[in-house]
Amino acid sequence: MTGLKQMLMDEQKHLETIVKKVREQLIDTPDGGLRISVDKKHIRYYHCTDGNMDGTYIKKKDMEIAEKLAQKEYDKKIYQLARKRLSQISRFIKDYSDNEIEKCYYAEHIGRRQLIKPIEPLWEDKLKDWYETEYKGKEFKDNNKEIYTQKGERVRSKSEKILADYFTYCNVSYKYECPLYLEGFGIVYPDFTFLSKKAGQEIYWEHDGMMDNPVYAQNAIKKIEAYEKNGIFPGDRLILTFETEETLLNSEIMEALVKKYLVE
């Protein structure tokens, strides 16, 4: 599964943070444990020690002890669970590699590969088929400025040219203004559409370049909501960048987004 290893590595970091936090919380805790009983719907708390398993009743004014004991027992359970999962993840990551099925094919001698039909379509073949599938983009009006990318493709703004040229520089295939149907909204033309190997499906990049224009901003918000209603969420399958007259496209953010979502 593409991206599984990264997901596990992210979870590994998350669990390591939890282990560290819990370990610190367990340093200064009272001895013993907590026993709870219910009498006529009244909850009573008892502080149990090795010499007193029934426990000493904890009065309301001493409830801080009960809280610390309950927290300690909870933290211990979390600590044990997190350590267990960390051990499992560590073993799995050591033996696992993304795209193992595809790598198995490429590991064969080139002469043998010529005789083999891959069990699943290779990524490069899927990407080629996707990229070469024809589509009709959004038409340009006669009064639109003529702006072209390094590939000779016409776009609508200088920022879109910057984005497109950077995708080309990073060897990222894209479709410009490829139509997409959003239920309840209609046809939209995402600025850029990608077939993401990481996501295993199409993802979209919308650059909203006039967010200081109230009408433009309102329409942009409505379109983003339409994406979300169709299960396409920002930070998942929808990448968003914004501009105003005073705030231009940030190249560092652009590069970081490409690295996060589009580059292996």
Summary of the structure (lengths in Angstrom):
residues: 264
radius of gyration: 28.1
end to end distance: 13.7
largest distance: 89.8
contacts: 657
relative contact order: 0.09
helix: 45%
strand: 20%
